[in-house]
Amino acid sequence: MLFWSIVPLEMVMSGTETPPVYEELDYDGVKVVVEKFSPTQCRIVRVISTEPNDYLRPDIQPGIMLTYRPSIV
């Protein structure tokens, strides 16, 4: 789609997008970065691990939706 205007794009698109909320958490022993959508839903964005096998696990691949339950430490 093309959008032609004399108004700068920053002014046209201002206020239409909210920045994502990222949080780092421990999921089944592996540190992951998630994007929070609601108090209970989040999506894995990044896996942070030094163990190569963690990147092959199908349950923690980026894009997987998780039910978020914060733990009180």
C-alpha positions, 0 to 999 in steps of 0.5 A, spaced: 500 500 500 502 506 498 500 513 502 502 519 498 501 526 503 505 532 504 504 531 511 510 527 514 509 520 516 511 521 523 505 526 524 500 521 520 502 515 524 503 519 531 499 515 537 497 509 533 502 504 536 503 503 543 510 500 544 511 493 546 512 491 553 518 486 554 519 482 560 525 477 562 523 471 565 525 464 567 521 458 563 522 451 565 530 453 567 531 457 561 531 465 561 526 467 555 524 474 553 517 475 552 512 480 550 506 481 554 499 482 551 495 482 558 496 480 565 496 473 563 498 472 556 505 473 553 509 471 547 516 468 547 520 473 543 527 471 544 531 465 548 537 467 552 541 461 553 548 458 553 546 451 552 545 449 544 539 444 545 535 450 549 534 453 542 532 446 539 526 445 544 519 446 541 516 449 547 520 455 547 521 457 540 520 465 539 512 466 537 509 461 542 504 464 546 504 462 554 500 463 559 503 468 564 503 467 571 508 471 575 511 468 581 512 471 588 519 470 590 
